Structures are given as structure tokens and as C-alpha cells.
Amino acid sequence: MKYNVFRQLAVLPPSIHKLSPAWNATMLLIDWLAPRVLELAYTAHDLTSLARDWGYDGTPFLWNEARRFEIRCELDAAFFHLYLPCESDGAWHKAEGETPEQLAMLKRHFPQPRDAVAYILDPPVST
């Protein structure tokens, strides 16, 4: 992958995984994420080596639609918190490296982070 293409991807820096998430200050983000991602991914014996690489020695997780939906919702909410920085009152917080002009443009399109979340979860349908 060319660097200019990679730069355009929304990728969090690896250092963020060693921080405690705002919703659970008692653990590292990676320790919160890993079991959820593993449960979604490790659903068949042919992925045993993946599970072992992650330090899991159990059997594959059963495919349970309700449980998978719950995990995906938790992950969605976590990534909204990580990618959409906001103040405790719900207003936008300037992201690292973001210019005042970029923040102003963002606010024009999405007055608050919850507006961006609503757009992502239910984008308008073009006709």
C-alpha cells in the first residue's frame, strides 16, 4: 500500500492501545478490545493459531447472533469515543493536529459529535 493511500485511512496510533479508555479507567484499551475482537473472529477451529497468538487457549466461540450484535455495538461505541473527541458536555473537542479551520468546518456539517454518530449509523439515502 502506498504511503499516501495509508495516510488517508482513519487509523489510531498504536500508542493509544496502552492508554485507559474513558469508559473504563481500570484497564488498558487493548485489554478491553482484544477479548471482544477475538470473540467475533475466533468462531472456527481453522483459526486456532490466531487465538493462540492472542493468548487464548479455549475452544472457538459459538456463533450467537444476539451476542455478536452486542459486541459490535460495544465496539462501535468505543470507536466513536476514540475517533470523535468531545468534551464532557458533548461539545466537540479539538483533535490533536486539527486546525481551528478544520474544526469549524466539522462543526458546520455536524454541530455536535452525536450528529456525526447519527449520520454514520443512518446516512441519508440518495435517490
N, C-alpha and C positions, 0 to 999 in steps of 0.2 A: 504494500500500500504506500502510495506516495505521501510524503510529509504534509503537503498542502491539503490533501484529502483528509488525512488523520486530524489535522488541526481543526477542521470544521466539525468534528464529532464532539458531542457533549459527553466528555469523559472527565470524571472527577480525578484529581491527583491521587496517586497511591497513598500518600501520607494521610489522607482523610480516614483511611481504614483503621488507623492507630489512635483515633480520637473517640471519645464517648459521644454517642448521638444525643441530641437534645431531649429525646423522649425516654432515654434510659442511661442515666449518668453512671450506673454501676458496672457497665461493661463496655468493651470496645466495639466499634461499629462492625468490624469483621466478625467478631464473636456473635453478634446479633444476626448478621446477614447469612453467614455460612450455613447454619443448620436449615434455614428456610430455602436457600438456593439448592442445597443438597437434596432436601425432601422433594423439591419439584423435579430435579434432574435424575435422581437415582431411583428409577422405577423398574429396572430390569437387570438381570444378572450379568448381562454383557457390559454393564457399566461398573462392575465391581472394582476394577482398578481405579476408576475415578473416585469412588467412595473411599478406598484405602488411602489414596493420595491426600484426601481431606481428613484422614484420621478416623474414619468411620468404619467399624468392623461388623456392623449388623447386616441384616438382610435388606433387599430393596424395599422401598416404601410402597405400600399398596396405593393403587390409583383410586383416590377418593375425590370425586368432583367437588364436593362441598368443602373439604379440607384444602384442596388446591386453590379454590376460589378465595378462601380466607387468606392463604399465604400470599397470593398475588395481590390482594387488597392491602395487606400489611406492607409488602414491598413497594407498591405504588405510592402509598402514603409516605414511606420512608424516603423514597427518591424525590417526591415533591418537596419534602423538608430540606433535602440536601441540595436540590437544584434551584429552588425558588426561595432565596433568602428573605426573611421578613422579620420585622420587629415583634415584640410580644403582643402588640395591639393589632397585628395583622397587616400593617403597612409594609411596603417594600423596604428592604434594607439593601444598600448599595453593595453589590458583589465585588469581590477582590478583582482589581484591574478594570472595573467598569467605570466609564467616564460619566460625568453628570449628564451629558447629552444623550448617552445610551440609556441611562436610567429614565430620563424624561420621555424618550421615545417609547420605552417599555410601558411607562405609566399611561401614555396616550392610548395605547392599544388595550392594556389591561390595568385598570386603576389600582387593583389590589391583587396579590398572589392568588386569592381564591377565584378571581376572574380567569386567570391563566389556567388553573386547575379545571375549572368548568369547561373551558374551551378544549383542553386536551382530552378530557373524558367524553365530551359530547360536542365534537366540532360541527359547525354549520354544514348543512348538506347543499352542495351546488346543484342547480338544476339546468 
